[in-house]
Amino acid sequence: MRTPPKQGRPKRQGMKGMSISSGDKRPTKQGAGMTAKGVAKYRRQNPGSKLQTAVTGKVKPGSKDAKRRKSFCARSAGQMKQFPKAAKNPNSRLRQARRRWKC
């Protein structure tokens, strides 16, 4: 006898179906990262997600946005260490996203 499937949260989709041509992600030349449209689509596909767009403007020191920026810059600095090939290439998505976030 088969056991019934577990009830609970639906499986997350991740970045499946996100593309530059559909306007969900920025091309590398425009700073990489996701657009507001892409973030909205991701949040529809993944209920409960807290994904937000990049912090690109001026922020007050100690504000929520400043803390998000500091956290992203720290995480992406770790990615720079983990992926030296991308770290050396000024046109990589990693480097472009760091530039957009003003890291």
Secondary structure in CASP SS format (residue, H / E / C, confidence):
PFRMAT SS
TARGET T0000
AUTHOR 0000-0000-0000
METHOD secondary structure of the structure
MODEL  1
M C 1.00
R C 1.00
T C 1.00
P C 1.00
P C 1.00
K C 1.00
Q C 1.00
G C 1.00
R C 1.00
P C 1.00
K C 1.00
R C 1.00
Q C 1.00
G C 1.00
M C 1.00
K C 1.00
G C 1.00
M C 1.00
S C 1.00
I C 1.00
S C 1.00
S C 1.00
G C 1.00
D C 1.00
K E 1.00
R C 1.00
P C 1.00
T H 1.00
K H 1.00
Q H 1.00
G C 1.00
A C 1.00
G C 1.00
M E 1.00
T C 1.00
A H 1.00
K H 1.00
G H 1.00
V H 1.00
A H 1.00
K H 1.00
Y H 1.00
R H 1.00
R H 1.00
Q H 1.00
N C 1.00
P C 1.00
G C 1.00
S C 1.00
K C 1.00
L C 1.00
Q C 1.00
T C 1.00
A C 1.00
V C 1.00
T C 1.00
G C 1.00
K C 1.00
V C 1.00
K C 1.00
P C 1.00
G C 1.00
S C 1.00
K H 1.00
D H 1.00
A H 1.00
K H 1.00
R H 1.00
R H 1.00
K H 1.00
S H 1.00
F H 1.00
C H 1.00
A H 1.00
R H 1.00
S H 1.00
A H 1.00
G H 1.00
Q H 1.00
M H 1.00
K H 1.00
Q H 1.00
F C 1.00
P H 1.00
K H 1.00
A H 1.00
A H 1.00
K H 1.00
N C 1.00
P C 1.00
N C 1.00
S C 1.00
R H 1.00
L H 1.00
R H 1.00
Q H 1.00
A H 1.00
R H 1.00
R H 1.00
R H 1.00
W H 1.00
K C 1.00
C C 1.00
END
